[in-house]
Amino acid sequence: MNIEHHGARYGVTGSCHQLHIDAHTSLLIDCGLFQGSEAGNGNSSERHNIDFDISSVRALVATHVHIDHVGRIPWLLAAGFNGPIICSQPSAKLLPLVLEDAFKLGISRDKALVERYLKQIDARMIALPYKQWFTLIDTPEQRVRIKLQRAGHILGSAYVEVDVEQSPAGQAATNTSNDMDRLRSVPRTRSSTRIVFSGDLGASHTPLLPAPKPPYKADILVLESTYGDRNHESRATRKQRLKAAIDRALRNNGTVLIPAFSIGRTQELLYELEELIGQPSDGRSLPCKRSGTGTEAPIPVILDSPLASKFTATYRELKPFWDEEAHTRLKQGRKPLAFDTLLTVDSHHEHLKMVHHLAQSGRPAIVIAGSGMCNAGRIVNYLKAMLGDERHDVLFVGYQAEGTPGRDIQQYGPNGGYVMLDDERIDIRSRVETIGGYSAHADQQGLVNFVKGMKHKPSAIRLVHGDSGAKQVLRQKLQTICTTDTVFHL
């Protein structure tokens, strides 16, 4: 067995890992888009082409539906892949929404092509419950099973356990097809190897989702390392900083712009904002803006993303997969993802009107819009209209990849720099802040605890999905809890 990495080997996007079980059998774990500088300076479509041999791939396992983990599926199908697409039950609800949007943005908006593509996806999808083994291959020579476990990253996210049992080397080559039936009834000693692919692990305090629990064992572990060199702020601290940013916008008659991915981060923010804003009479609400009529109204939360609105509606449908805290709120009559001051903006015309209104009126508001790294989507129009005005705040709550406008704003904004948006130079005068605690990724301690919690530690660990510095620091931390014989691959 060996593992090839076709993405996220030296960066944090384009996750795609091929587990070669033998010369004729392999599994693909994720097949995601490259983003930011990792997408290259040339034709990004060419960057996403499947340039590796897929003739042995028996199945694609999707750990979760973020675009950097599933966005290359159209190119995979075009390359001839005709096997099943395996994912968790919640992911099976969310995946068509993600892939439809990505197809329209990156390939074609032709209705017939989109429908044909989605039918292919639907026909191939196998939705698995968590914690149950699924047998993918069962022959006299080998048995391959997979199990999905909650990863706590976004709704439906999973880490993958692959259990490979193989007959002694050479047995398959010496047996003929005529004695296969006989072999099935003869006891055989098989070697067993457990390979675990972490996908993206969530933080222990991610809203709506239970924290990931480590597997019992792993012989080989492929582990993400996005935040392998740092720890997040506590949930209490990040909520205080979120409230402080909103209070400041109220005082300045400005808008808090939060670039956020449509799935995962948006729903977590809505969950937190519902608690912060609350109802005017409950004692928990944020300061209110007095209107011209002398009455008070809580600050509006504007969700300006049709795709995020669809995902939020689907999240509400998937309440059985929420954690205990969220269910407690529901029993109290709360509406974590559908509170009264939440406004949604659907049409492009309404979006442009909202941008103009907030830029000109001085009405405080909180805007959540995609994309999360400011390289596309409706957040770009808000940034172009408001970055030059010191009344407003830009609040980053997620990782900004190298080469994205989000990284430039994050890096140069606090020093009065500028950013290029749609080939236009925009000077940055608004306040720019980053709240690390809202990352949906596990921090260094969370990653260490994931390995530490295994009863049987891996003999080999491959660190992926992280910058080189983060990998080096994480390796040093993991070496203190693993055996001296554990082999690390960076």
QUIPE-V973273 format. One record per backbone hydrogen bond with DSSP energy under -0.5 kcal/mol. CO is the residue of the C=O (numbers start at 1). NH is the residue of the N-H. E is the energy in kcal/mol with one decimal. If there is no record, write none. Layout:
# QUIPE-V973273
co = <CO,CO>
nh = <NH,NH>
e = <E,E>
This chain:
# QUIPE-V973273
co = <2,4,4,7,8,11,13,15,16,17,17,18,18,19,19,20,22,25,25,26,26,27,27,28,28,29,31,33,35,36,37,42,43,43,44,46,49,54,56,58,59,60,60,61,61,63,66,66,67,67,68,69,70,72,73,74,75,76,77,84,84,85,86,87,88,89,90,90,91,92,94,94,95,96,97,98,99,100,101,102,103,103,110,111,112,113,114,115,116,117,118,119,120,121,124,126,126,128,129,134,134,137,141,142,143,144,144,145,146,147,148,149,150,151,154,157,159,160,160,161,161,162,162,163,163,164,165,166,168,170,171,176,177,179,180,181,182,183,185,188,189,191,193,193,194,194,195,196,196,197,199,201,203,206,208,216,216,219,219,220,221,221,222,223,225,227,227,230,234,235,236,237,238,239,240,241,242,243,244,245,246,247,248,249,249,250,254,255,255,256,256,257,257,258,259,261,263,264,265,266,267,268,269,270,271,272,273,274,279,288,289,291,295,297,300,300,301,301,302,302,303,303,305,306,307,308,309,310,311,312,313,314,316,318,319,323,324,325,326,327,328,329,330,335,339,341,341,343,344,347,348,349,350,351,352,353,354,355,356,357,358,362,364,365,366,367,367,368,369,370,371,373,377,378,378,379,380,381,382,383,386,387,387,388,389,392,393,393,394,394,396,399,401,402,404,405,406,407,408,408,409,412,412,413,417,419,419,421,424,425,426,427,431,433,434,435,436,442,443,444,445,446,447,448,449,451,455,456,459,460,461,461,462,462,464,465,467,468,469,470,471,472,473,474,475,476,477,478,478,483,487,489>
nh = <20,6,18,16,465,466,8,32,6,19,29,4,20,21,27,2,25,21,22,58,59,19,29,30,61,17,72,14,38,39,40,44,46,47,48,49,51,57,26,84,28,62,86,30,63,158,69,70,33,71,15,31,73,76,77,78,79,81,80,60,86,126,62,128,92,93,93,94,95,96,97,98,99,100,101,102,103,104,105,106,107,108,114,115,116,117,118,119,120,121,122,123,124,125,85,87,128,89,132,136,146,144,167,139,165,136,137,163,134,161,131,159,213,202,157,151,149,162,197,147,163,164,195,145,165,193,143,191,171,174,175,179,180,183,184,185,185,186,187,190,168,166,164,195,219,220,162,198,222,160,201,442,206,209,323,455,456,459,460,196,223,462,198,464,228,230,444,444,238,239,240,241,242,243,244,245,246,247,248,249,250,251,252,253,254,253,365,257,393,258,367,259,395,369,397,266,265,268,269,270,271,272,273,274,275,276,277,278,282,290,297,294,291,289,302,366,303,343,304,368,305,345,309,310,311,312,313,314,315,316,317,318,319,321,322,327,328,329,330,331,332,334,333,338,342,301,343,303,346,351,352,353,354,355,356,357,358,359,360,361,362,364,300,256,302,258,369,304,260,379,374,406,380,381,382,383,384,385,386,387,389,429,430,390,392,431,257,395,396,433,435,401,404,37,408,409,410,411,412,413,413,415,417,416,428,421,426,424,421,427,419,429,394,396,436,438,439,227,447,448,449,450,451,452,453,454,457,218,487,221,463,489,223,464,225,225,471,472,473,474,475,476,477,478,479,480,480,481,482,486,461,463>
e = <-3.0,-0.6,-3.2,-0.9,-3.2,-1.1,-1.2,-2.4,-3.0,-0.6,-3.4,-2.6,-0.8,-0.8,-2.0,-1.6,-0.8,-2.2,-1.7,-3.1,-0.5,-2.6,-0.5,-0.8,-3.2,-1.9,-2.4,-1.9,-1.3,-1.7,-1.4,-0.7,-0.6,-1.4,-1.2,-1.1,-1.0,-1.5,-2.3,-0.7,-2.5,-0.6,-3.4,-2.2,-0.6,-1.8,-2.2,-1.2,-2.3,-2.2,-1.6,-3.0,-1.7,-2.1,-2.5,-2.2,-1.4,-1.9,-1.5,-2.5,-0.6,-2.6,-3.0,-3.0,-1.8,-0.8,-0.9,-1.5,-3.3,-0.5,-0.5,-1.8,-2.8,-2.2,-1.8,-2.4,-2.4,-2.2,-2.1,-2.8,-2.4,-2.2,-2.5,-2.5,-2.2,-2.4,-2.5,-2.0,-1.7,-2.0,-2.6,-2.3,-1.3,-1.4,-2.3,-2.2,-0.6,-1.2,-0.8,-0.6,-2.4,-2.5,-2.9,-3.1,-2.8,-2.7,-1.7,-2.8,-2.6,-2.7,-2.9,-2.3,-0.5,-3.1,-2.4,-1.5,-2.3,-0.6,-2.6,-2.0,-0.6,-0.6,-2.9,-2.4,-0.5,-2.5,-2.4,-2.7,-2.1,-1.5,-1.1,-1.2,-1.2,-1.9,-1.7,-0.7,-0.9,-1.0,-0.5,-0.6,-0.5,-2.5,-2.9,-0.6,-2.6,-1.9,-3.3,-0.6,-3.1,-2.7,-0.6,-2.2,-1.4,-1.1,-1.6,-1.1,-1.9,-1.9,-1.3,-2.7,-0.7,-3.2,-2.9,-2.5,-2.1,-1.3,-0.5,-2.9,-2.4,-2.0,-1.9,-2.2,-2.4,-2.5,-2.3,-2.1,-1.9,-2.8,-2.1,-1.7,-2.1,-2.2,-2.2,-0.6,-3.0,-0.8,-1.0,-0.7,-2.5,-0.6,-2.9,-0.6,-3.0,-1.6,-0.5,-1.3,-1.2,-2.1,-2.4,-2.3,-2.0,-2.0,-3.1,-2.3,-1.0,-2.1,-3.2,-1.8,-1.9,-0.6,-1.2,-1.6,-2.4,-1.4,-0.6,-2.2,-0.6,-3.1,-0.9,-2.8,-0.9,-2.2,-2.3,-1.9,-2.4,-2.6,-2.1,-2.1,-2.8,-2.0,-1.5,-1.3,-1.0,-2.0,-2.4,-1.8,-2.1,-1.8,-1.9,-2.0,-1.2,-2.2,-1.8,-1.5,-1.6,-2.3,-0.6,-3.3,-0.5,-1.9,-2.3,-2.0,-2.2,-2.4,-2.2,-2.6,-2.6,-2.0,-1.7,-2.7,-0.7,-0.7,-0.5,-2.6,-3.7,-2.9,-0.5,-2.1,-2.0,-2.8,-1.5,-2.3,-1.1,-0.6,-1.4,-2.5,-2.4,-1.7,-1.8,-2.6,-2.0,-3.2,-2.3,-0.5,-1.5,-2.2,-3.3,-0.5,-0.6,-2.7,-2.9,-0.6,-1.7,-2.7,-1.7,-2.8,-2.6,-2.5,-3.1,-0.5,-1.9,-0.9,-2.3,-2.2,-2.8,-0.6,-2.9,-1.3,-2.7,-0.5,-2.1,-0.7,-3.0,-2.9,-0.7,-1.2,-1.9,-0.5,-2.4,-2.6,-2.6,-1.6,-1.4,-3.1,-2.2,-1.5,-0.6,-1.2,-2.7,-2.4,-0.6,-2.4,-2.8,-0.6,-1.1,-0.9,-2.0,-2.3,-2.1,-2.3,-2.7,-1.8,-1.8,-2.8,-2.3,-0.6,-0.9,-1.5,-1.5,-1.5,-2.9,-2.7>
